[in-house]
């Protein structure tokens, strides 16, 4: 296909790399081994994380696919101690309501092995919080709205990219989801067209950081996948 016959807004696929099967298998195994090391942590060191590391990870996340390439997400990076304190205060209000009666017993039983409770000191201790917002719709320069498609799916994918990028850079993360978390719109000064999706806690784990023993146990391949051949 020549440039004269290309459909509108299309170009030849750039930078694709195909590897020999042996290399493909090795690369897949190397990546699996790296991701197996990833653990969710709740005890963060207060050491500062270089801003350029976070920025590069955000750029990497931004390459994620999205419905109609509308990229319906926005990241708010919070390092200001006063703002982190406000977020912790608001989040713990919701967490106390959750543990005191909003959550069904089955949910509380599932959380019990993690040892979690309404207190969330990591929201202040970790050097970086990233509030991930889902944009319900887009806004043209004239103020008119246009629809976004597959918003939850797109935001889920970009979040996975971001967690992976941060892990690859040598950082630990925690996906925190107080419910509801509309307070983040006010604290982060985001418009009503955006819905907070996840509060990602980012930093270095404390030297004595502990994680649940069962946390590394994942479903085996035959339980999490089905092949139709």
Helices and strands as residue ranges (DSSP letters): G 3-5, H 21-36, H 51-61, G 67-69, E 73-78, H 81-97, I 98-102, H 105-112, H 122-125, E 128-135, E 137-139, E 145-147, H 151-169, E 172-176, H 183-187, E 194-203, G 213-216, H 221-224
